[in-house]
Amino acid sequence: MKQVVLIIDAQQELIEGNQEQSGVFKKEQLITTINAVIEKAKNVHVPMIFVRDLEVADGSGKRFEIHEKINVPEEAMIFDKTATNSFHGTGLLHHLKTQEIEHVVVMGCATQHCIDSAVRTATINGMDVTLVGDGHSTTDGGVLHAEQIIQHHNETLHGHYNVENFSIVRKAEEEIFEPTHHSYR
C-alpha cells in the first residue's frame, strides 16, 4: 500500500502565535509528536509532504516557514496553498493520484479548518486517512476551547467515511503505517 505523511500548516507563526493570535494548544507536544512521526515515516520509507499557508506572515520570511524545531526531511515535498483546503488549487490531489497513494497520515494545524477539510477531501477522493489524534492542534475558538475542538474532531473524524474510504484516528505511538481501515468495511 502506497502511503504519505501530510503535515499541514506547521508553520512558525501558526504554532507560536503573533500579536493578534496566540500559539496553538500544547505546541511543544505537537512539535514532538510531528517529529516522532517523521522519524517513524523515514524508518519505513514513507514520503512526507508539507503544506504551507501563503496567508501566514504574508507568505514570506522565517515566520512563514515550517517551524524551526520540526525536522523536515531534505526530500520532503512542499506545496503552498491559498485556501483552507490543502487540495484546492495546489496540485496536491494530482500528485497523490499520480503516485497512486492509498493511505494518507495527516497532522498539523488548525484542527477545525485545514485538518478537517484535508481529512474529508482525501476520503472523498479515494484515499483512506489516519488522523494522528495527538498530532494536530488549534487555538481557542469563540465557543470552544482548543482542547475541546481537538477532542470533538478526533471523535467526529474517527470512522468518517465516504462509502469505500475511511478516516480513523490513532495516536502517534500506534502503528500508524499499518492501517486498520479494513476493519471498518
FENMOQUI-V809662 format. One record per backbone hydrogen bond with DSSP energy under -0.5 kcal/mol. NH is the residue of the N-H (numbers start at 1). CO is the residue of the C=O. If there is no record, write none. Layout:
nh = (NH	NH)
co = (CO	CO)
//
This chain:
nh = (4	5	6	6	7	7	8	8	9	11	12	13	15	16	17	18	23	24	25	27	30	31	32	33	34	35	36	37	38	39	40	41	42	43	44	45	46	47	47	49	50	51	52	54	54	56	58	59	60	64	65	67	70	72	76	77	79	81	86	88	89	90	95	96	97	98	99	100	101	102	103	104	105	106	106	107	108	109	110	111	113	115	116	117	118	119	120	121	122	123	124	125	126	127	128	129	130	131	131	132	132	133	133	135	137	141	148	149	150	151	152	153	154	155	156	157	158	159	159	160	162	164	165	167	168	170	174	176	178	183	184	185)
co = (103	47	4	105	5	49	6	107	51	9	65	63	11	12	13	21	16	15	138	24	26	27	28	29	30	31	32	33	34	35	36	37	38	39	40	42	41	3	45	5	77	7	79	52	81	53	55	56	57	61	61	10	67	70	73	48	50	52	84	85	87	87	91	92	93	94	95	97	96	2	2	128	4	104	130	6	135	8	137	137	110	110	111	113	114	115	116	117	118	119	120	121	123	122	102	166	104	129	168	106	130	131	170	132	108	144	145	145	146	147	148	149	150	151	152	153	154	157	167	157	165	162	162	160	129	131	171	174	175	180	181	182)
//
